[in-house]
């Protein structure tokens, strides 16, 4: 049995490699360059074929890599059955290209450009006694918020970085430079352990330290499919891992220097338990490896994702990236337009019949009912990045009528969530649908965390967006709105 499963997995990897090889060859034939960049320059060619001397600076939107990514995104949107010319999607290819280029800018940055001008003389313990190394004691910068793109699925993942070093040679480095060097390696397609190792090695050689230590707390969103979201309302939305890397006096994981380092982290209530072993693979931490095996992904869409990898300066044939196009396409297809309207309408019609069978509602005998913290998973149509959170629904219901079941409202939330969306439209759609079979008096509050708020230039970690939709009496009665808002808990599970 194990041999059969291994053989099947090998066949899948080989098939993925064949598709990626074909896509890479096609990109090369079309004139795009994999793994390199022309820095946004090109030579003008005169009508007679003679090249004009010098080079012309292209605008960002005219760069060949950006145009290639835009073309690939249009292919992916068409594969989802979307109209790429509709208002909300018209500029999505460019927005996605900008986000990806911003999120992988580290490929074009060099550590020495940051560190070399930021080493300062600082007299310390000249004898080098203890852990000081001749310039001073342990230096730690904690709680650096970073994000990186997962190389297995192209999802952004969040990183809380803690980096420390022991100076040597009577030199210290500007503290802000530790953050900037960390950002260089985070802004690449990464895996947690490699990110920690590359950061540690670069700092060790860049600042010539006695030792460098890196601790990363990484969080990867675990996005369910529609069916599992319905069946498992307590779906765990995050996969978390803690990795370390050390050089010099930190190479020994059991050394006293690590004890000091961890003590300073615990001092700030930073939990450093369950550290991932440095020698083991962190490949399985990405939830995409657990995607159920379904029908083969659309070959045209796979080629489009491989083209994006090329345009970012990566090699799609790198072993860690072989399965990435398939993982990304399988995830994206969760949001393909489907015929779920038929299924949802059955729920709604049954509920509407149960209400009308009880006769008219007496407003004097009604009171506000609510369902709070309904889970929400969706995909931003502007950047093709996920957002997640909770939905709170309030409605008036007569004392003589049974309140709506939570499962029905949760189904409605998922139905509108599993589409390319914007939160404002999602809020309105949920309110209108619930209102259609509850008599019109409905209030909906959506609280969500948007990946696009961290995976672009803004990088606002911890931000949360709330939207409100009100219909019927809630739209004219401020007392009713205030009463419902007071019911909503002050802290919700929207945060990861």
Secondary structure, DSSP 8 states (H G I E B T S, - for coil): -HHHHHHHHHHHHHHHHHHHHHHHHHHHHTT--TT---TTEE--B-TTS-B-SS-EE--GGG-HHHHHHHHHHHHHHHHTT--TTSTTTTTHHHHHHHHHHHHTGGGG--HHHHHGGGEEE----TT--TT-TEEEEEEEEEEEEEEEEETTT--EEEEEEEEEEEEETTEEE-HHHHHHHHHHHHSSEE-HHHHHHHHHHHHHHHHT-SEEEEEEEEEEE----HHHHHH-TT---EEEEEEEEEEETTSSTTSHHHHHHHHHHHTTT----S---TTS--GGGSGGGG----S---HHHHHHHHHHHHHTT--TTSGGGTTHHHHHHHHHGGGS--SHHHHHHHHHHHHHHHHHTT----GGGEEEEEEEEEEEEEEETTTTEEEEEEEEEEEEEETTS----HHHHHHHHHHHHSSEE-HHHHHHHHHHHHHHHHTS-EEEEEEEEEGGGTSSTT--TT--EEEEEEETHHHH-HHHHHHHHHHS-SS-TT--
